[in-house]
Amino acid sequence: MTSLQLQMETVTLEQYEALPENVRAEVFDGVIYDMASPSQSHQIILTELLVLIRNYLRKQKGKCQVFPAPFDVKLSDKPLTIVQPDIMVVCDADKLDEKRCNGAPDFIIEIVSPGNPANDYIRKLYYYKNAGVREYWIVDPRRKIVTVNYFEKNILNIQYSFDSIIKVNIYDELLIDFSEIAELLET
């Protein structure tokens, strides 16, 4: 007896790069997935976190750089896996080639999309951990929770409310006061 298997067509890097500029998509194991446009609260959170992290990195005068979406991260060639984290910090300049980050960023923040929370909580958690991301935060505006995954020390799924001050584990002194961000969401 033979079993039926659905065959999904996989995309190549060339096909992904040929997508129109206005198409937002990610690729997991060669399968392309469309991305929704971000909400206003998503963009407020992204902007505030980006500025806080950028200011910290500038003061440190180190080699790390912060990037907001859309900026590609190629986690794997075979099968092709390309993501666009909401925010990422890359400390190894050799991973950057003007088009994308090739390999795992050091720190990633994803802001949960209400239409597909499993994407951030399950799928991306799996891929980021296995690719070598050092720390991964999931910011959930609807639940007002930040979930911290510090893969380097195998600390997973530590949850903080939006009234918390949260330490970025890969840095000695970077603290993010989510109550300040939460206030902006209420206005």
N, C-alpha and C positions, 0 to 999 in steps of 0.2 A: 504494500500500500504506500503510495507516495503522498507527501504532504504538500499543500499549497503554501508558497511563501510569496509575500508581496515584495516586489523588487522596486526599491526607490532609486531613482537615478541620482548618482553622486556628481557633484560639481568639482571642477578643477580650479586651481588658483586663477588661471587665465579667464575662465568663465565668470568667476566671482568678480574679478577686476573689471570685467566688461559690463557689469551691471550699470544702469543709469545712475548718475550721481544722486538723484533724488530718492533712490531706493535704499531704505535702511534694512539691512539683513545681517544675520550671523550664520555661520556654518558649523554644524556639529557632526563629526564623523562623515563629512562629505555631503550632508543633507542641509539644504538652505532653509532658513526660517525667517520670515518677515518680522520686523520689529514695529511696535506701535509708536506713535509720536508721544513725547513726554508731556505730562500735565504741568500746570502752573506750579503746584506744590513741589513736584519733582525738580523743576528748574530752580526754584528758590533754594531747596536743599543742596542741589548740585553746586550752585554758584557760591553759597556760603562756605561749604566744605572745601571747594577748590581754592578759594581765597585764603582761608585759614591754613591749609596745607602749603600753598605756594609761599605765603609769608614766612611760615616756619622754615621751609627749605632755603629760602633766600637768606634768612638770618644765620643759618648753619653754614652757608657758603660751601656746601658739599656738592657732590656730583649728581645727586638725585634730581629728577625732573618730574613734574606732575602734568598730566594730560587729561582733559575732559573728552567725553564722547562728542562726536564720532571720531575715533582713532582706532584703527585695527590692531588687534593682537593676534598673531598667528601662533597658536599653541601647538599645532601639529601639522606636518605636511601630509602624512599618510596614516590614517585618513585625514583629510583636510579639516581643520578646526580653527575657525576665526571668530573672535568675539569683539564686541565694542563695549568695554566696561564704561560705566558712567564716569568714574574717576579712577585713574591708575597712577602709581608712582613707579618710575623705572630708575634704578640706580646704576645699571650697567649700560653705558652708552653704546657698547658694541652690539646691543640688541636692537638699536634704532637704525633705520635705513631711509629716513625721510618719508616712506610710505606707511610704515607700521613698526610695531614692536615684534620682534621675532623671538619668541620664548616668553616665559612667565615674568610679568611685572613683580615687583616686590610687594606692593600693597594695592588692593583693589577694593573699591566701594561700588556696590550696586544699589540703586534705589528701586524698590519693588514697584513693578507695574501692576495695578489692580487687576488687569485682565489675565495675567499669567504669573502669579506669585511662585508657582512650583519651579519656574525657570531659574529664579535666583536662589531659592532655598534648596533645591535638589540638584538640578542639572548643572548649574554653574559651580555650585559647591563641589561637586564631584570632579569636574574638569579642572577647576583651579587648584584643588588639593593635589591632584595627580600630576599636574603640570609643573608644580614647584613654586606656586605663589606663596609668599611667606605669611601674609595676613590678608584676610578677606572679611569685609563688613557688609552686612545686609541691612539697609535702612528701610524700614517699613512705615511710610507716612500714615497709612490707614490705621494700623495697630499702635503707632507711636512707640515703636521698639527698634532698637539697634541690636543686631545679633553679630557678635564678634567671634571670628574663627582665626586663632593664631596657630597656624599649621606648624610653624617651626618648633613649638613646644607642645604640639598635639592638644591644644586647648580649643575645644569645639563648642559652638552654640551657647556662648555666654550672652545672656540677654540683659539689656539696659533699657530703661524707660527714657523718654525724651526729656526728662528733667535731670538727667545724669551728666556728670563730667566723665568722659571716657578717655582713657590713655591709649594712644596708638602704640602698640607693643614693640614694634620694630624701631622705635625712637625712644630716647631717654626722657625727653621733656615735652613731647607733643601731647597736649590735652585738648579735647574738644568738648565745649560746654553746649550740649544739645538744647538746654533750656533757652539759650539765646536764639537758636534756629527755630525752635517751637514757637516763640513769641512772634516771629516774622510770619509764620503760617496762619496765625490767628488774626492778623490785621487785614 
